[in-house]
Amino acid sequence: MRTRVALLLAVATGLASAGLTASSAAPNDQVNLKLQRLLDLDGGVHAVPPEEAALLRRIERFRCRTSGAPSPSLDISCNTRRLNQHFGPDNEIAIAVDPEDPDHLLAGSNDYFYRFNNRTGERLANTPTGFFTSFDGGRTWLDGQIPFGRNNQAGDPAPAFDAKHDVALMASLDFLRDPVGGVAANGHVTVSRSTDGGRHWSEPVQVMRGRGADTSETQVFWDKEWLAVDNNPDSPYYGRAYLTATRFFGGPVYRESPIYLSYSDDGGRTWTRPKVISGSHPTCTFQSSGGGTECDEDQYSIPEVASDGTVYVHFINAQNESEWEVGLDFDSTLMVVTSHNGGRSFSDPVPAVQLEDGLSDMPYQFLGRQTIWGHQFRWVPYGNISVDPDDPDELVIVFADRGRPNPRATEECFFTLPGEPPRYDPCRAGPGLDTDVYMVSSHNGARSWSARTTIDGSAGSAWFPWADHGPDGTLAVGYDEDLERAPADHFNHYLWVEGGGSEALLPDTSDRNREATENPDISVTHWAGQYVPRPEWPRICGPEGYRDPPVANAEGKDCNVFLGDYTGLAWGSDGSLNVVWTGLNRWATSPQLDIYTGRRHDGYVQDAMFFRQ
């Protein structure tokens, strides 16, 4: 299987891969074994066992509240010991604003519920899609969980409001994961509805149906869904909700991953049959299976609806061989497809910008995913697409990459990925690497695009940008950024507003448990040492990830391997600006036994942070 697609497939199983979600938070080993037996490796997959299903219902019923000032920032996740939520992470945080009430906010996250068996060393977790609902502009929040579908894992939250049908919507993944062998199966996409503004949620509606386990060559696994709603009363498609996702096909033998779309006209109750929209283009020359120029090796689709009802969908494609600096480098192209008839048909894709994210362009973490130099967390370059509310032809795409090819790359270097510890950089991409936030724009409805320009140009690397246009057309972008050149130990989340520059969104240090900066490398949950044999620690941690002497008392737990793949930002109709991101500024101790120290494992918690201005 080609290396680039192996990385994409690792993303496709998302939190299920490599132990990042340790799966069922079952109370005993017997339940784990029962679940394992339900995953037949020939692709036949059955239901969650009754013992675990009861636990899932407890998680779904969990509710708590937070309150405080949303400036400088507010942790909206509940740090309670109920169901171990004092250290449970929230990441991949997204936010939406009610178009009819700018004080009504809805956010979502991957919300982990952990348990540990310290006798066996097992890490057990369920990851529902968490929701955060506020009715007062982010001063108070209700924190809860979207109901699970038919399986035991969820995540990849995509919140939205439907003004015509007066409902809140949350799209999510829905899959089953074996906690022992790491097998993921039943990769569906679902949407839940709330008719009371986000306090209570319906059982999810299955929109895109997967099949089989990832050991099956006929597996279908849906991933990275996103949701957008046409909330303009003057649009001919007012009230139509659009859902996109990537359809990975092939399990262990990758075949394709095109982008599909489905839409709903009744507030998310029913949905059209999903259809492929990623089309074909002369630059899509590399074909893992089949022939022609079909653009079917894609990921990270984001739909956006313009004021006149035009639907734009952007995604990355990895088939443009002419732009690969070395053979099989698989640099991605950001592409956009357009629909002028409410999603019934789409144009062929238009390349918007060529990325520098190929196999040779970035260093790696020990799990085999690209990362920012000096860190170990998973990195992806994509951001999102945003349209000016006053002009349906004015669009912007934001993203973050290295900006130029790696001059040290060779034809063979990435065949040894991820490389050897402690460097994990077989193509020597890391030293001096500085990833920046860029944007490209279109002034003619995505038919052509400008050259890239820099939004962030500081000394530290930046990642995970998210953009939105305000009611007057002002563009804002949020992103994470290292505070110094690599090796960097701290970052902050930054807000850039067109015409006003950028500012750091700092944690509220009046809380004595919080530090003034975010700490990307020392994690109470996603620490590298728990995934490797003891003799491989600490060299497994990668360049500058391990300190001698250790930072604080962090021996055995440096190298955070995952903090999500995106952040969030949304304007309100009154000009309020709402920003969410994953913070790592609060120290906590978990019940997990750290095999390297013999003590309970501690580190920084991945909290759901919120800022409003």
C-alpha positions in Angstrom: 0.0 0.0 0.0 1.4 3.4 -1.0 2.9 5.3 1.9 0.9 8.5 1.5 -2.4 6.7 1.5 -1.3 4.7 4.6 -1.1 8.1 6.3 -4.5 9.1 5.0 -5.9 5.8 6.2 -4.5 6.5 9.6 -6.5 9.7 9.6 -9.5 7.8 8.3 -9.7 5.7 11.4 -9.2 9.0 13.3 -9.1 8.7 17.0 -9.5 4.9 16.7 -6.0 4.4 15.3 -2.9 3.7 17.2 -4.5 3.6 20.6 -5.5 7.3 20.6 -8.9 6.2 21.7 -8.3 3.1 23.8 -12.0 2.2 23.2 -14.5 0.8 25.6 -14.6 2.4 29.0 -15.9 -1.0 30.2 -15.6 -1.8 33.9 -13.8 -5.1 33.5 -11.8 -7.3 31.2 -14.7 -9.7 30.5 -16.6 -6.9 28.7 -13.5 -6.1 26.6 -13.1 -9.7 25.5 -16.8 -9.9 24.6 -16.5 -6.8 22.5 -13.4 -8.2 20.8 -15.2 -11.4 19.8 -18.0 -9.3 18.2 -15.4 -8.0 15.7 -15.1 -10.8 13.2 -11.9 -10.2 11.2 -13.6 -11.3 8.0 -15.5 -8.1 8.0 -18.7 -9.3 9.7 -19.4 -6.8 12.5 -22.1 -6.9 15.1 -23.4 -4.7 17.9 -22.0 -3.3 21.1 -22.5 -5.8 24.0 -25.2 -5.1 26.6 -22.6 -4.5 29.4 -20.9 -1.7 27.5 -24.2 -0.3 26.1 -25.3 0.4 29.7 -22.1 2.4 30.3 -22.7 4.4 27.1 -26.1 5.4 28.4 -24.5 6.7 31.6 -22.1 8.8 29.5 -24.9 10.1 27.4 -26.8 11.3 30.5 -23.8 13.1 31.9 -24.3 16.9 32.2 -22.5 19.7 34.0 -22.3 23.5 33.8 -19.5 26.0 33.6 -19.5 29.8 33.9 -17.1 32.7 33.9 -15.8 35.6 31.8 -15.1 34.7 28.2 -12.1 37.1 28.1 -9.2 36.6 28.2 -10.5 33.0 27.9 -12.8 30.5 29.6 -12.5 26.8 29.9 -16.0 25.6 29.0 -15.3 21.9 29.7 -16.3 20.6 33.1 -13.4 19.6 35.3 -15.3 17.3 37.6 -14.3 13.9 39.0 -17.7 12.5 37.9 -16.8 9.8 35.3 -13.2 11.0 35.5 -13.8 14.3 33.7 -11.2 16.2 35.8 -8.5 15.0 33.3 -10.6 13.9 30.3 -9.5 15.7 27.1 -11.6 17.8 24.7 -10.1 18.4 21.2 -11.2 19.1 17.6 -13.4 21.9 19.0 -15.9 23.5 16.5 -18.4 26.3 17.1 -21.6 27.7 15.4 -23.7 30.8 16.2 -27.4 30.9 15.9 -28.1 33.3 12.9 -31.2 34.6 14.8 -29.6 35.1 18.2 -25.9 35.9 18.4 -25.8 35.0 22.1 -26.9 31.5 21.3 -23.8 29.4 20.8 -23.2 25.7 20.1 -19.8 24.0 20.2 -18.7 20.4 19.8 -15.6 18.3 20.7 -14.1 14.9 20.8 -15.0 14.3 24.5 -13.0 11.4 26.1 -14.2 9.2 29.0 -11.3 7.2 30.2 -10.8 4.2 32.5 -7.6 2.4 33.2 -6.8 -1.2 34.2 -3.5 -0.7 36.0 -3.1 -4.4 36.5 -3.0 -5.1 32.8 -1.9 -1.7 31.5 -5.0 -1.3 29.4 -6.3 2.2 28.5 -10.0 2.1 28.0 -12.0 5.0 26.6 -15.2 5.9 24.9 -15.2 9.1 22.9 -18.6 10.5 22.3 -19.2 13.8 20.5 -19.5 16.4 23.3 -21.7 19.5 23.0 -21.4 22.9 24.7 -24.5 25.1 24.6 -24.7 28.7 25.8 -27.6 31.2 25.7 -25.9 34.2 27.1 -22.9 34.8 24.8 -20.6 32.3 26.3 -20.8 33.3 30.0 -22.5 30.1 31.1 -22.4 26.7 29.3 -24.1 23.4 29.5 -21.7 20.6 28.7 -23.1 17.2 27.7 -22.9 14.4 25.2 -24.6 13.7 21.9 -26.2 10.2 22.0 -24.1 7.4 20.5 -25.3 5.8 17.3 -25.1 2.0 17.0 -21.5 1.8 18.0 -19.2 2.8 20.9 -17.1 5.7 19.4 -18.0 9.0 17.8 -16.2 12.3 17.4 -15.3 14.8 14.6 -18.0 17.3 15.7 -19.6 19.6 13.2 -22.3 21.8 14.8 -24.8 24.0 12.9 -28.1 25.9 13.3 -31.1 25.6 11.0 -33.1 28.8 11.3 -35.9 27.8 9.0 -36.7 24.6 11.0 -35.7 26.1 14.4 -33.3 23.2 15.2 -29.7 22.8 16.2 -27.7 20.0 14.4 -24.6 18.1 15.2 -22.9 15.8 12.7 -20.6 13.1 14.0 -18.7 9.9 13.2 -20.2 6.7 14.5 -17.9 3.6 14.6 -17.0 0.5 16.6 -13.6 -0.1 18.0 -12.0 -3.2 19.5 -10.1 -2.1 22.6 -7.6 -5.0 22.4 -6.5 -5.3 18.8 -7.2 -1.7 17.6 -9.7 -2.9 14.9 -12.1 -0.2 13.8 -15.4 -1.0 12.0 -18.8 0.3 11.0 -17.6 3.7 10.0 -20.8 5.7 9.7 -21.7 9.4 9.7 -24.7 10.5 11.7 -26.6 13.8 12.5 -28.5 14.5 15.7 -31.2 17.2 16.2 -32.1 19.4 19.1 -35.4 21.3 19.2 -34.7 23.1 22.4 -31.6 25.0 21.3 -29.0 22.3 22.2 -30.1 21.2 25.7 -31.4 17.8 24.6 -30.6 15.7 21.5 -32.3 13.1 19.4 -31.0 9.7 18.7 -28.7 10.2 15.7 -29.9 9.7 12.1 -27.5 7.6 10.0 -26.8 9.6 6.8 -23.7 7.7 5.5 -23.4 4.0 6.2 -20.1 2.2 6.5 -19.5 -1.5 6.5 -16.9 -4.0 7.7 -13.7 -3.8 9.8 -10.5 -2.2 8.6 -9.1 -5.7 8.2 -11.6 -6.3 5.3 -10.7 -5.5 1.7 -14.3 -4.4 1.1 -14.5 -2.1 4.1 -16.2 1.3 3.7 -15.3 3.8 6.3 -16.6 7.4 6.3 -14.5 10.1 7.8 -14.1 13.8 8.4 -17.6 14.9 7.9 -18.7 18.5 7.9 -22.1 20.3 8.1 -23.4 23.6 6.7 -26.9 25.0 6.5 -28.4 27.6 4.1 -29.7 30.2 6.6 -30.4 33.0 4.1 -34.2 33.6 3.8 -33.7 35.1 0.3 -31.9 31.9 -1.0 -34.0 29.5 -3.1 -32.6 26.7 -0.9 -33.3 28.3 2.5 -33.2 25.7 5.2 -31.3 23.1 3.2 -28.5 21.4 5.3 -25.5 20.0 3.5 -23.3 17.2 4.8 -20.0 16.1 3.2 -17.6 13.3 4.2 -14.8 11.2 2.8 -15.6 7.6 1.7 -12.6 5.4 2.3 -12.8 2.1 0.5 -10.5 -0.9 0.7 -9.5 -1.5 4.3 -5.9 -2.8 4.3 -5.6 -2.4 0.5 -6.5 1.2 -0.2 -8.5 1.8 -3.3 -10.0 5.3 -3.2 -11.4 8.1 -0.9 -13.7 10.4 -2.9 -15.9 13.2 -1.3 -19.6 12.6 -1.0 -22.5 14.9 -0.2 -26.0 14.5 1.2 -28.6 17.1 2.0 -31.8 17.5 4.1 -34.8 19.8 3.7 -36.7 18.9 6.8 -34.3 20.0 9.6 -32.2 16.9 9.6 -34.9 14.2 9.9 -34.3 12.7 6.5 -31.4 12.9 4.0 -30.8 12.3 0.3 -28.8 9.4 -0.8 -25.1 10.3 -0.6 -23.4 11.0 -4.0 -19.9 11.6 -5.1 -19.0 15.3 -5.8 -15.2 15.3 -6.1 -15.3 14.9 -9.9 -12.3 14.7 -12.2 -9.6 17.1 -13.4 -6.6 16.8 -15.7 -4.2 17.1 -12.7 -5.6 14.0 -11.0 -3.2 11.7 -12.8 -2.0 9.3 -10.1 -4.6 6.5 -9.7 -4.3 3.8 -6.9 -7.0 1.9 -8.7 -8.6 2.4 -12.0 -7.6 4.9 -14.7 -8.4 8.3 -16.1 -8.3 11.5 -14.1 -10.9 10.9 -11.5 -10.2 13.0 -8.3 -11.0 10.2 -5.9 -8.1 10.2 -3.4 -9.2 13.0 -1.2 -9.9 14.1 2.4 -11.0 17.0 4.7 -14.0 18.4 2.8 -15.7 21.6 4.1 -19.0 22.9 2.6 -19.8 26.6 2.7 -23.1 28.2 1.6 -23.1 31.7 0.0 -25.9 34.3 0.4 -27.4 33.4 -3.0 -27.6 29.6 -2.2 -24.4 28.7 -4.0 -22.6 25.8 -2.3 -18.8 25.6 -2.3 -16.9 22.5 -1.0 -13.2 22.5 -0.6 -11.0 19.4 0.0 -7.5 18.2 -0.4 -6.5 15.9 -3.2 -3.2 13.9 -3.5 -3.1 12.9 -7.2 -1.2 15.7 -8.9 2.0 14.0 -9.8 3.4 17.0 -11.7 3.7 19.0 -8.4 5.6 16.3 -6.5 9.2 17.4 -6.1 10.4 13.8 -5.7 8.6 10.7 -7.0 5.6 9.5 -4.9 5.9 12.5 -2.6 2.1 13.0 -2.7 1.9 16.8 -2.1 -1.7 17.8 -1.8 -3.8 20.2 -3.9 -6.6 22.2 -2.3 -9.6 21.9 -4.7 -13.1 23.5 -4.8 -16.3 22.2 -6.3 -19.3 24.4 -6.8 -23.1 23.9 -7.0 -25.6 26.4 -8.2 -28.7 24.2 -7.9 -28.8 23.3 -4.2 -26.3 20.4 -4.3 -28.0 18.4 -7.0 -24.9 18.7 -9.2 -21.4 20.1 -8.9 -18.8 21.5 -11.2 -15.6 19.6 -11.7 -13.0 20.6 -9.1 -10.9 23.8 -9.6 -7.4 23.7 -8.0 -7.1 26.6 -5.6 -3.6 26.1 -4.3 -0.7 23.6 -4.3 0.4 22.6 -0.8 3.8 21.7 0.5 2.8 18.8 2.7 4.3 15.9 0.9 6.0 12.9 2.5 9.4 14.6 2.3 8.2 18.0 3.5 7.7 17.4 7.3 9.3 15.6 10.1 7.4 12.7 11.8 6.2 11.4 15.1 7.0 7.8 16.1 3.4 6.8 15.2 4.2 7.6 11.5 2.3 10.9 11.1 3.7 14.2 10.1 4.3 16.7 12.9 5.6 20.2 13.6 9.4 20.2 14.1 10.2 19.9 17.8 6.9 18.2 18.7 5.1 14.9 18.4 1.5 15.8 17.9 -0.3 14.9 14.6 -0.3 17.7 12.0 -2.5 18.3 9.0 -2.3 21.4 6.7 -5.9 22.0 5.9 -8.0 24.8 7.3 -11.4 25.8 5.8 -13.2 27.9 3.2 -15.2 31.0 4.0 -17.4 33.2 1.8 -18.2 37.0 2.3 -21.8 37.3 3.4 -22.3 40.4 1.2 -20.8 38.9 -2.0 -21.3 35.2 -3.0 -18.3 35.5 -5.4 -15.8 36.5 -2.7 -14.1 33.5 -1.0 -11.1 32.8 1.1 -9.3 29.5 2.0 -6.9 29.3 4.9 -4.3 26.6 5.5 -0.9 26.1 7.1 2.2 24.4 5.6 5.9 24.9 5.1 5.4 27.2 2.2 8.2 25.8 0.0 9.5 22.4 -1.0 12.1 20.7 1.2 15.4 21.2 -0.6 17.0 18.3 1.2 14.5 15.7 -0.1 15.7 12.7 -2.1 13.8 10.1 -4.1 14.3 7.4 -1.4 14.2 9.2 1.9 10.6 8.7 2.8 10.7 5.0 2.2 12.2 4.7 5.7 9.4 6.7 7.4 9.0 7.6 10.2 12.7 7.3 10.6 14.8 6.6 13.6 14.5 8.1 17.1 15.2 10.6 18.3 15.0 12.6 15.1 12.2 11.0 13.0 13.2 13.0 10.1 14.5 10.8 7.3 14.2 13.6 4.7 15.8 16.2 6.9 12.8 18.5 6.7 12.9 19.6 10.3 15.9 21.9 11.1 14.9 25.4 10.5 11.3 24.5 9.5 8.7 27.2 10.1 5.1 26.4 9.1 3.0 29.6 8.5 -0.7 30.4 8.0 -1.6 31.3 4.5 -4.7 32.2 2.5 -5.8 32.3 -1.1 -8.8 34.2 -2.4 -11.2 34.1 -5.3 -13.2 37.1 -6.6 -15.2 35.2 -9.2 -17.0 32.4 -7.4 -14.1 29.9 -7.2 -13.4 29.8 -10.9 -9.9 31.1 -10.3 -7.7 31.7 -7.2 -5.0 34.2 -6.2 -1.4 33.3 -5.2 -0.9 32.4 -1.6 -0.3 35.2 0.9 0.9 35.0 4.5 -1.4 35.7 7.4 1.1 34.7 10.1 4.7 35.5 9.6 6.3 35.2 13.1 9.3 33.2 14.1 7.4 30.3 15.6 5.6 27.5 13.6 1.8 27.9 13.3 -0.9 25.3 12.6 -4.7 24.5 12.6 -6.1 27.8 11.2 -9.8 28.4 11.0 -11.5 31.4 9.2 -14.8 33.2 9.0 -16.2 36.4 7.5 -18.0 38.8 9.8 -21.4 40.4 8.9 -19.6 43.4 7.3 -17.2 41.1 5.4 -14.2 41.4 7.8 -12.1 38.2 7.8 -10.9 36.7 11.1 -8.6 33.7 11.5 -7.7 31.7 14.6 -4.6 29.5 14.8 -2.1 27.9 17.2 1.5 29.2 17.1 4.8 28.3 18.9 6.2 31.2 20.9 9.7 30.7 19.6 11.5 28.9 16.9 11.9 25.1 17.3 12.7 23.6 19.7 9.6 25.3 21.2 8.1 24.4 24.6 5.0 26.7 24.6 2.3 28.0 22.2 -0.7 30.3 22.3 -3.9 30.4 20.3 -3.9 33.6 18.2 -6.7 35.6 16.7 -6.0 37.6 13.5 -8.6 40.1 12.4 -8.3 41.8 9.0 -7.1 45.4 9.4 -6.2 44.9 13.1 -3.4 42.3 13.2 -3.1 39.4 15.6 -3.3 38.9 19.4 -2.6 36.0 21.7 -5.7 34.6 23.5 -4.2 33.9 26.9 -5.4 31.6 29.6 -6.9 33.2 32.7 -4.1 32.9 35.2 -6.3 34.1 38.1 -7.0 30.4 38.3 -3.9 29.2 40.1 -4.1 25.9 38.2 -3.5 27.5 34.9 -0.3 28.7 33.2 0.0 31.8 31.0 0.9 29.7 27.9 -0.2 26.4 26.4 2.1 23.4 26.6 1.9 21.2 23.6 4.2 18.4 24.6 3.4 17.2 28.1 0.0 15.4 28.2 -1.9 13.7 31.0 -3.6 11.5 28.4 -2.0 11.3 24.9 1.6 10.8 26.0 4.0 8.8 23.9 5.4 6.5 26.6 2.2 4.5 26.9 2.4 3.3 23.3 5.9 1.9 23.3 7.9 -0.9 25.0 9.7 0.3 28.0 13.3 0.0 26.5 12.3 2.5 23.8 11.7 5.3 26.2 12.7 8.2 26.2 14.4 8.1 22.8 11.0 7.4 21.2 10.1 11.0 22.0 11.7 12.6 19.0 13.8 15.8 18.6 13.6 18.1 21.6 10.5 16.3 22.8 12.4 14.9 25.8 14.3 17.1 28.2 17.2 16.1 30.4 16.5 16.8 33.2 12.8 16.4 32.6 10.4 19.3 32.5 8.7 19.6 35.9 8.1 16.0 37.0 7.3 14.8 33.4 9.7 11.9 33.1 8.0 9.2 31.0 5.2 11.4 29.6 6.6 14.0 27.2 5.6 13.9 23.6 1.9 14.6 23.3 0.9 12.6 20.1 -2.5 14.1 19.5 -4.4 17.4 20.2 -7.0 17.2 17.4 -6.9 18.3 13.8 -8.7 21.7 13.9 -9.8 24.7 15.9 -12.9 26.8 15.5 -14.1 30.4 15.0 -17.5 32.0 14.1 -18.9 35.5 13.9 -22.3 36.5 15.3 -24.8 38.6 13.4 -24.1 41.5 15.9 -20.3 41.5 15.1 -19.3 39.4 18.1 -16.4 37.0 17.5 -16.4 33.6 19.1 -13.2 31.4 19.1 -12.6 27.9 20.4 -9.5 25.8 20.6 -7.8 23.0 22.5 -5.8 24.4 25.4 -3.1 22.7 27.4 -2.6 25.0 30.3 -4.0 23.1 33.3 -2.0 20.5 35.2 -3.9 17.4 36.5 -3.3 13.9 37.7 -5.1 10.9 36.2 -5.7 7.4 37.8 -3.4 5.8 35.2 -0.2 4.3 36.6 2.9 5.7 34.9 5.1 2.6 34.4 8.2 4.8 34.2 7.8 6.7 37.4 5.6 4.2 39.4 3.3 7.1 40.3 -0.1 8.3 39.0 0.4 9.9 35.6 0.1 13.7 35.5 0.5 16.3 32.8 -1.5 19.1 31.0 -5.2 18.5 30.2 -6.7 19.2 26.8 -9.4 21.6 27.7 -12.1 23.3 25.6 -11.1 27.0 25.6 -13.5 29.8 24.5 -12.9 33.5 23.8 -15.4 36.2 22.8 -15.0 39.8 21.8 
